[in-house]
């Protein structure tokens, strides 16, 4: 799943390639992906892409004041196409293609564009056409952006204070902090040497400062690694840069202990016992059930 660093990189990627170009048309292939009907998606045709920004994990293309807001969800991705002029018309219901944005021809006669694709059977990718990105419920509800300068140690202190949820869940909650998902919350907690099950409200001032440092440093490093990469290379880069996420069974880079996993109904978290939980493995209910 693309999280803040990958979406940030897509923003830069699209700024270089799409800004200044006129939209020829937007083809919605997966009808459920389009969450708005007024203004219609056809209203984007003929407009020029004037800016690209990010709100948490949402991508926002400003097209002469009308916005195409995109959430790639868990299995969605953006694929840049150098030339769509020969692309076949798309038929709904076949394959991973959800939305295709066709841009005007350039000097060389190529008609570039990009496609939003979504793998798997759970279709969560979402596109919105709106005059105001804040009208998108998920955008309006976002908490502070961890790379914004207003996200200080004191701001994090206010967020965790009195919050009785586990820190892993808190970090992933977009309404609390925007942009961090399952992968980077694992990475942040490993960097902060903190158990994912720790209750937020029990953090000391020193631990909050460490957590803040881990959040900002982890995301900044990932943004830097992803910077300048083509959209198609981002997934591999994200994977290679992760220290604990999806690395169960492998040795920890920091201490050499074996990275462990806790499974839930539809996700899993990974952590290093020596770095994060005083050497003690966390209870994994699925595993205990299997062992019975
Ligand atoms: Zn370790």
Boltz pocket constraint, residues with backbone or C-beta under 6 A from the ligand:
constraints:
  - pocket:
      binder: B
      contacts: [[A, 252], [A, 253], [A, 254], [A, 255], [A, 256], [A, 257], [A, 272], [A, 273], [A, 274], [A, 275], [A, 276]]
      max_distance: 6.0
